[in-house]
Amino acid sequence: MPPSFFRAAAVAAVATAALSACEKRAATALPPPSTAYAKTSTAQAPGRGACLTPDEMQAVRNEITWQQFYNAAIQCRAGTPAFASDYTAFRNKFRADNELNSAPLQRVAAKRRANIHAFKTEIANRDGAMAGGNPNYCANAYAAFRWALSSQVTSISQVPPMFDFLPEMGVSTCGAPGATSKK
């Protein structure tokens, strides 16, 4: 084998290895969530109850996400049978996160002087009302399921709600403008 051919083959091998490493690194990077479905309400309600700590805010956001995925599985099942299996996969993937979410969510309900089940029902009802008036609800839910079930997503906190209505609920972080701190 001529030396120039050997050098060219070696350079090609090194370049292939470098490209392969870059592709693997890019495949493990978490893509940004789809803006096609993740929306945040801009309506501000007066604060209800004490302000929330960051972990309590995340617990409420996680519960919103959980309830929205459940609602999507029910409301969109007629058009796309995969929603039931998607929800089962979602539930199984984030079961441990949901259990960890329980304690801070209980604290939030207590701060709002609400029963935990009533608080979860409020979240589910808000989402159900939004779904009925949104012609893209099932398409957004499909995109949300694809995002949540991707291998790069490892925690429910990485999954944005399809519609984050925390501001409408009067939920605020301690130290935020309009936050009330009751001890």
Secondary structure, 3 states (H helix, E strand, C coil): CCHHHHHHHHHHHHHHHHHHHHHHHHHHCCCCCCCCCCEECCCCCCCCCCCECHHHHHHHHHHHHHHHHHHHHHHCCCCCCHHHHHHHHHHHHCHHHHHHHHHHHHHHHHHCCCCHHHHHHHHHHHHHHHHHCCCCHHHHHHHHHHHHHCCCCCCHHHCCCCEECHHHHCCCECCCCCCCCCC
